[in-house]
Amino acid sequence: MSTYDEPETQLPTTEDGDVDEDAIADLLGDHVLDRETHGNAEAYVVRADAVQDVLSTLKDDAGFDHLSCVSAQEYDDRFESIYHLKQYEDPTNEVSVVVPTPRDEPVSETAEPVFRTADWHEREAYDLVGVQYDGHPNLERILLPDTWQGHPLGKDYNKDKPQIVTFEENKNPLEDHARGGEDSDTMFLNIGPHHPATHGVLHVETVLDGEQVADVNPDIGYLHRCEEQMAEKGTYRYQIMPYPDRWDYGPGGIINEWAYARTAEDLADIDVPEYAQVIRTMSAEMCRIACHLLATGTFCLDIYGDFTAIFMYAMRDREIVQNLLEDLTGQRMMFNYLRLGGVVWDIPEPREEYFEKCRDFLDDLPEKLDEYHDLISENEILQSRTVDTGHLDPEIAKNYGATGPVARGSGIDYDLRRDDPYGYYDELDWDVITEDGCDNYARLLVRMREIEESARIIEQCVDLLEDWPEDDREIQSNVPRTLKPDEGAETYRAVEGAKGELGIYIRSDGTEKPARFKIRSPAFSNLSALQEMSTGEYVPDLVATLGSLDVILGEVDR
């Protein structure tokens, strides 16, 4: 378990232990222009030139040390950025900072000096919406080509305008600054974008000083599929749910569906029957096991090229989980199984046969995991490549908004299944896994041990479902055919994905379609820390570190 101690929070609270919203307003003082109430937290409207002062105060004096997400949107009369803040110690303590800017001059102070994770999030807001962030260290496009004209989520964007993407020769980013110059021995190396071991299309711009990594810039956007825009064109009730499966084109679809379901259910005040919550929990943990097996197998393939044993063993066991999910949902990848208010159908008949398949898998798993540890965690080659490489200190991990196994591998005891309970997790017996190695090896161990905990959760769910009274097996609550949340309603909700905190922000305009739909991908923030983890190490260490992040670019680019 972790030896990392969470810092003491200084959050102003009421006698009931809730966040003292008035005390926070007093703490921020004259910076607060107005207040709003969002579904997940109180929001404070602040001046565009006071962003760093406000966020620093909330971080240092109120304990809000996790910038979870940055949303941006355009109204008829203004642009708006929203900083969604939480505490790593207790993510149910939330606050939002709203920063309006005029339409004719959408310029806001950057939050990057306070939270490093704002670097990529603000670049995305600039790229897609058009908000500019004064003082940002590198305000360039992140998902679209540098030569792209206009901002696709802007109200005046002309989608019919032809785009000409020119090719520019890459230059050494260290040339004439940082280090280098005419006498520099550094070499610019493009890693990617089409190497299969990157688990997607990723272009890693790397500067080498001899064999050491002097600088790294992950260049993403090659798989951008406009998932947020497509969700904004769909209806809450029926048309959005098929999309989350496609964000992460691995086996994590049901977890992704749950992220949307939790947010929309919170926005529209929809209850979920207890029986359906158990099914959701069981199926989500099956997806988590499948994700971790895929991550483990591909990681070992990256490290020492063992295709026949480790990778194929992982695929073999993943196929068993996929079979269980296919029996439950009818699909192997794009499940589309959750519905707002529950799930689409019950456990397949005959129930006893399905539960027997689940138990057979769970019974065989401990012996297989022992075999994995013999082949992987005790492997001398893997240890030499992963121990003390890709180091990520806890405070740096938090500054980049790292979550999931990446954060827990640095000793950060943070898991939304326990810390912000949803589904049936708070009724079950399981443990949050942490390791304090802060390296590539620790992240591998976290995922392998989390497979065991997911198996514990699934076994308890199977026990509950087997004994559930037949007359009380309610799979969906009564949800209106057409959902129209109140105009101006806003909320941000998240679930614990296989890679970390998967969150969604939705704003309603009173119609049956969202006015704004923002996806917070855990891999997006985790990948942004690659430069911090790899600088000063060797090229093979960079490959190992990238693999340890379990990056699937479909989720990063969305």
Disulfide bonds with the S-S distance in Angstrom:
none
